[in-house]
């Protein structure tokens, strides 16, 4: 955690601020280890404070023992008093700061306020060895969950989408996951043409395609995986689009390395799908970063110039969605390395008709 604070201090110096207010829960945890759901951090050139209330006093002693603890009922007032006491001149803050908090700070701070959007997220985007190990473990559990669900699926002919999502949730939480990182997508039949078709009470029927998109937190870090399989035989075009999506995925992944842009990765996969005649049916970005949050930097899409760095973990998730047939999406989690990449989700990509 100390190295993370020092990285922030270097960025603070570059931005000409001598203190920074951390308010987003994931960022509070990242820099301090504090998991309480209420509080903030104030980091200066010399000191680092956790500001929270008495409910978390004992927790702080265990989780943030190297930090100075400020126990109060008014977090922002305490931050303003510390800024004044240390005679600080410029306070950096996160772009997500609610307006009412900004307004309070603007009225009560003795220092300037400097918005520094995505500064913390850029630091967080490059994972250290411990974080990479935790993401790999989350991805391994995701693979075990997929194998479990396919086995359970074949033991009955009466499944609703919601029941499949619940069955997966049971397995993941029984094996160490704390919670899902987004609402699990289980879409079947024509609903697979909905890229974000969260689980419904629709009965899965013979002849349906099934898309499963899920992510679960393990030790604080999440996976994000999509797989598509078939319940019974499918039209030839379904097998065609499955192959196109899988080849687009593979081509895009093969281009991953430190220094390549998210825009370029998107172009590679999107061009392949377009050349196959399905460009208009791929209607979302190619991917995004993952870690403590389900959507992190870097962005991987046509509108983004983010350049990949070794240590980042991204998703690659091309899809084709045909309104009258159904859709296919295949999503992998990838570690960016200096030399290229490492796929963290090597399971269940072969086309299957169960």
N, C-alpha and C positions, 0 to 999 in steps of 0.2 A: 504493500500500500504506500510505503514511503516513496518508492520510485515514481509512483503515479502522481503523487503530490508534487514532486520535483519537476516532472514533465509539465504539469500545469503551471508551475512557477516560471519555467522557461517561456511558456506561451504568454503568460501574463506580462513578462518583461518585454516581449516582442510587441505586445498590444499596448504598452505604456499604461498598464493598470497595476496598482500595488496591492490590490485585494480582489477577491472574487467571492460572490455569493452563489452557493450551490443549492438549488431548490428541488430539482427533479429526483424522485426516490431512487431510480436506478443509478444516477450519478452520485448521490449521497452514499449508497452502498459501495460503489466502485472505488471511491476515494478513501472511505473511512472504515468500511466493513460493518457499519451500523445498519441493521435491518428494520428498525422501528419505522412505523408508518406516519410519523409526524416529526417535523424538525427541519433544520437546515444546517449547512456548513458555511463558515466564513474562513477563508484561507488568505493569509497575508504573506508578505515576503519572509517573515520570521516565525509566525505562529499559525496554528490551525485549531479552530474551535468547532465543536458540535453544540448546537443550540437546540434544546428540546425541553420537555417538561418532566416533572417528577415521576411520571409513570415509567420512564425509561432509564432512571438513574442507575439501577443495578445492571441493566442490560448494557449500558454504555461502558461500565467498568470491565465487562467481559469482551465486548466487541470492538471498542475504540479506546483502548487503554492508553495509547500514546498521544491522544488528543486532549486538549483542554475542554472541560465540560461546563457548559453554561445552562443551568436549570432555571427556567423562567416560564411565565404564562404568556409573555409577549415577545415572540422570537424576533420580529423586525425591530422592535425598540432596542432589544439587546444588541442586535447587529449594528444599529446606528450608534449606540453608545460605545461599542468597541472601536468602530471606525474613528469616532471623535477622539477617544482616549489615545489611540495610536497615531493620531494626526495623519491619517491616510488621505490621499488626494483623489483617487479614481477607483471606483468600484465597478468591476465587470459583473455582468449578470447574464443569465440564460434567456434565450429568445422566448421560452415558454412561460416566463414569469407572468402571472395574472396581472391585469391592469390595476386592480385595487392595491396589490403589493407594490407595484411600480409607483403608483400615486403616493403611497405612504412614504416610500423611500425618497421620492423626489421632494416631499415636503419636509422631511426630518433629517436627511443626511447632511453632513458637513462636507462631503466629497462630491465629485462629479459622478454621474451614472453613465456607464459605457456598455451598450449592448454588444455582446460577442456571440452571435448565433453559431451553433454547431462546433464551438471550440472544444467543449468537453466530449462531444460525440466523435470528433476526429481523433482525439486521444484514445477514446475507448475502442475505436474501430480496429486498432492493431492489438491483437491479443498476445499476452505473454504465455509462457509454457504451461502454467497452471490452468489458465483459461482454455487453452487449446485442448488440454487433457479432459476438461469438464465437458466441452462441446462434443468431443469424440465419444465420451461416455453417453451423452444424451442421444447422439446419433445411433450408437449401438443399441440402446434401449428402444429407439424408434423402430429399428429393424426387427427386433424381437417382438415388438408389438404387432408389426405387420404380419409376421409369420403366424403369430397366435391368432390374429383375427381371421386370416384366410382359413386356418384349420377349423376354427369355430364356425365360420360361414358354411363350410361344407358339411357340417353336422346337422343342419336343419334347412328346410325349404321355406321357412316362414320368418323372414327378417324384415323389419322396417329400417329405414336409414337411421332413425334415432336409436334403435336398439343396437345397431352396429357401432355407432358412436359411443354409446354407453358401455358396451362390451370392451371397446378399446380403452376407454377411460378407466375402467376397473383394472385392466391388466397393467396399464402404465402406472397408476397410483399404487397398486399392490407391489410393484417392483421398484419403488423409490421415487417416482416423479411426484413433485409437489402439486402441480396443477398444469392445465393446458395453457399455452401461451396465446391462443386465439380460439374462437369457436370452431370446433372440428367440422370440416366440410365432408359430408357423405352425400353424394349426388348420384342418382341412378336413372337409367333410361334417358329420356330427352332432357332431364334436368342436368345431365353432365355437360350440356352446352351452356350452363350458367357457371361462369368461372368461380363465383363465390356462393354456390348453392349449399348453404349450411343444412345440416341434417333435418329432415322432416319426418312426418308419420307415413310417408309413402311406402308401400310394400314393394320390396325388391322382387322383380319378376324374371322368370326365365327369358333370356334374350336381352336382358338389360346390360348396358355398360355400367360400371361403377367407378366413380372417382373418389378417392380418399385423400384429403389434404389435412395434415395435423402437425402439431408441434407441442412438445411438453418440456417443462422445466425440470432439470435434474441438477441438484447442487447449484441452483441459481441461473443456469445457462440453458438455452433452448435449442432444440432441433426444429427443422421445418421441412417436411417431406410431402410429396404428392406421388401417388401411384394410381394407375388406372388398370382395371382388369374387367373381364367379361364373365357374365353368368350365362353360359350357353353360347352357341354359335352366333357369329356376327356377319353382317354384310361385308363384301369385299372392301368397300370404301373405308370401313372402320379399321380393318387391318392396314390399309394404305396410310391413313392419317396417323395411325400409331407408329408406323415405321418412319414417316416423315418427321414426326415430333421427336422420336428417339434419336434420329440422325442429326437433327438440328441441335438437340441437347449435347450430343457427343462432339459435334464440330465446335460448338461454342466453348465447351469445357477444354478442348484441346488448345484453344487460343489463350487460355488463362495463364498469366504470369505477372510478376511485379512489373509495373510500368505501363501495362495496357489499360485503356480507358473502358469504363462501363458502356459508353456509347458504342465503342468498337465491338465489344462482345454482343451487344444487342443487334448491331448491324449484321454480324456474321450469321446468327441464328435466324433472324428475321428474313434476310435475303434468301436463305435456303428454303424457308417455308414459302416465301413468295414465288420463287422459281418453280416450286412444286405445284403452284396454282392455288395456294390457300392463304395468301398474305392477308386478305381482308378478314379472315376468320381467326387471326391472332391479335387480340385486342387489349393486351396489357404489356407491362414491361418485362424484361428478361429476368430480373432478379433484384436482390437487395442483400445488405449485410444482415447477419444475425449475431446474437451474443446474449447479453443480459436482457435485451428486448427482441421482439420478433421482427421488427423493422429497424435496422441501424444503417449507418454509413458503412461501406460506400453504396451509392445507388448504381444499379446496372440497368440502364434504359436509354432510349434514343435522345432524351432531353438532358442527359447528365454528362458532364465532363470529368467526373470523379476518376482519378487514376488509382489503380489497385496497388497495394503495398503488401509485401510479405507479412504474414501474420493475420491478415484479415480473413474472415470466413464469410462466404457469400452463397446465395442460392442461384441456381440456374433452372428456370422453370418455363420452357416454351409450351405452348398449347395451341390446339386447333379446335374450334367450337362450331359445329354445323347444326343450325337450329332444328332441322327435320331429321337428324340422325343421332346426334349426341356429340360429346367432346372428349378429347384426350389431353391430359397434361401429365408431364413427368418432371419431377423436381428433385434435384440433388443438392446437398450441402458440400461446399468445396473450400478447402483451405488453400489460400494463395501462398506460394513459396517463392524463394528467389529464382529457382530454376523453372518453376511452372506451377503445379497444383497437386493436391491430394484429394481424391474423392472420399468423403466421410460416410456416404450412404450407399454402399455397394450391396444392395439387396433388391430383389423383387421387380426388376425392370423388364424382364422378358415378357412378351405378350402371352397372356394366359386366358384360356376359356375354361372355366370351372364347371 
